[in-house]
Amino acid sequence: MIDLSVYPDILERAVQVARERHIFLPTYAMMRNPQLVPAEIQAKLRQVGLWDVNSLNLTRITWKNEPTPHGGGFGGVNYLEFPEAITGIKARILTLVGKWFPTGAHKVGATYGCLVPRLVTGQFDPTSQKAVWPSTGNYCRGGAYNSALLACQSIAILPEGMSRERFEWLQTVAGEVIATYGTESNVKEIFDKCWELRETRGDDIVIFNQFDEMGNHLWHYNVTGNAMLEVLEREMGPHDTLRGSVFTTGSAGTIASGDFLKGQFPTSKVGASEALQCPTLLHNGFGAHRIEGIGDKHVPWIHNVRNTDMVMGIDDEATVRIMRLFNEPAGQAYLVKQGVPEAFIEQLPLLGISSIANMLSAIKMAKYYEWGEGDVVFTVSTDSMELYQSRLVEETEAHGEYTTEDAIADYHRYLLGVGIDHVKELGHYDRKRIHNLKYYTWVEQQGKTYEEILAQWEPEFWTSVHHQADEIDEHIAAFNARVGLY
């Protein structure tokens, strides 16, 4: 459960800061439907860039931003449907597009879901405490950005092997950036740094760990899940059926949207995907990988494992090869020859590395269940290639210019050649095995209790969390009223 205990003295200081900095906080209702944002703010957004460090951009924490880098308003949900010439299957694959959030990734929403409940209840003091954002990528970017918008000091923690673009941007926004050892799967090193900060800085910091913050789960369940539902209501015909949704797990925040969809479509399935090189869910395994944006070697505390129907591994080599296929001129030219519409080719840069992994996961899931005409699978494109241009340069330096021959090989091997290998459909005790793995990270290492991990196995636990969105909205509305700006 998200603690919503109120501390009046600290809350008053937070209200004063918001009043001085002209900060307005959107509710969950507004993030689902930004047309509820006050008209005065919507008018002011016409003069504000999507990535500007401007508190008005808090109201752009929604899937419904106009797809433009400056001055956009609100419209429908940003999404794509992959053409059959890309997927090689008859089943329809839909994906939400995260590029049009501030910072270019949907993690800005997850961090808002973690920080704001603490802010509006007086559990976080923006005048004296720093918000710590441990992450393997976009989450610490979103946390540092929201902290800046909310007049809070921040510390970003991420592995040293992440893309150069992430570090360069963080240096302009975060108060402090800490690089830990390793790459994507080195989550333990991030956790160790958090314990070090607790011991050395005490009450001066508050750690918002994406892997155990229920605000991350709730934001995706409530906001991302509803965005998907809107798309389905628009796209599905009378003979279409939502069969499933699948997500690279990472912090396991986004997979909560699959839980939401299963509540709306009870026969649909939820899939969890991970790098084949680090098959923690699949084989209790470990290793390093190159699918930036997903951390491994543990089961996140906020993963509702009992609601997950399938786990699978995606080869990181496939994601890197398809990254080049989708973004190099020779690759795009070959895709046109294979029947991919040129208008869709222009949209390919909307897919970052983990977005490509999600697409491959959706294809694999559809092939495994032999879904076809009229069957729909949903996933998410977390971020875009805007954050990975240096990876394209590195691949060219390592392997040479991308040729038509490379495109032919990659298209047929890694795209049309997606198979049903490295897939496990979960039974009741398979789910329980994965859930029980939480014990070794969270109870033995991170201070959770035996009673808490038992409670998480019960569906009622998650239902109770989901019901907290309305209560959080009441706190946000009361906070805004006390600030008194709109």
Secondary structure, DSSP 8 states (H G I E B T S, - for coil): -------HHHHHHHHHHHHHHT-----HHHHH-GGGS-HHHHHHGGGSBTT-S-GGGGGG-STTB-SSSBS--B-S--EEE--HHHH-SSSEEEEEE-TTSGGGBTHHHHHHHHHHHHHHHTSS-TTT-EEEEE-SSHHHHHHHHHHHHTT-EEEEEEETTS-HHHHHHHHHH-SEEEEESSSTT-HHHHHHHHHHHHHHHGGGEEE--TTT-HHHHHHIIIIIHHHHHHHHHHH--TT-EEEEEEEE-TTSSTTHHHHHHHHHSTT-EEEEEEETTS-HHHHS-------TT---SS--TT--GGG--EEEEE-HHHHHHHHHHHHSHHHHHHHHHTT--HHHHTTGGG--HHHHHHHHHHHHHHHHTT--TTEEEEEEE-B-GGG-HHHHHHHHHHH-S--HHHHHHHIIIIITT--S-SEEE--HHHHHHHHHTHIIIIITTT---HHHHHHHTSHHHHHHHHTHHHHHHHHHHHHHHHHT--
